[in-house]
Amino acid sequence: MNAHESVLVLLGSARREGNTEQLMRRAAARLSTEQAVQWLHLGDYPLPPFVDIRHEDAPVYEAPTGNEALLLERTLAASHLVFAMPLYWYSLPADAKRYLDYWSAWMRVPGADFQRRMAGKQLSVVTTVSDENRRVAEPLIDSLRLTAQYLHMTFRGAVVAFGNRPGEALAAPSIVDDISALLSAEITA
């Protein structure tokens, strides 16, 4: 990570200070003080159910307001988005999935220029699973990797930790090293 990078950590857990958040906060504490890290609990900015109007007569997505506008603004302001959340039923938690659904609308909001402005940004994943087989996180990771690919973003990678009960993920201190390395990696396009 370079000093000009703005990191937005998107916390998608239904539980505050869960395993993934604890790991992320420990890793982020190691970053240079010159590196801007913003934290956003997606549950604090609820969005209504997403309505796909792409195939209606004369579909126009209105300019976002309220929580949607704040999420769009923060998303576009960041150069590196980190999806930090536990694995829920082999996928993203509901708030994170809904947030991603809104990306479809933002690509079509007049003047937002979302797709062009997302190109070149970086995306990473930090997740915690309660299964010893960490491969169970592949659907979540693939979803975000393919999203990055579609938008011409750089997918920096993923770190998958094990932790079921609160605090359990911290038992493997090397996982914080792995997250720190993911956040600190210099990526060249």
Secondary structure by P-SEA (a helix, b strand, c coil): ccccbbbbbbbcccccccaaaaaaaaaaaaccccbbbbbbcccccccccccccccccccccccccaaaaaaaaaaaaccbbbbccccccccccaaaaaaaaaaaaaacccccccccccccbbbbbbbcccccccccaaaaaaaaaaaaaaacccccbbbbbbbcccccccccaaaaaaaaaaaaccccc
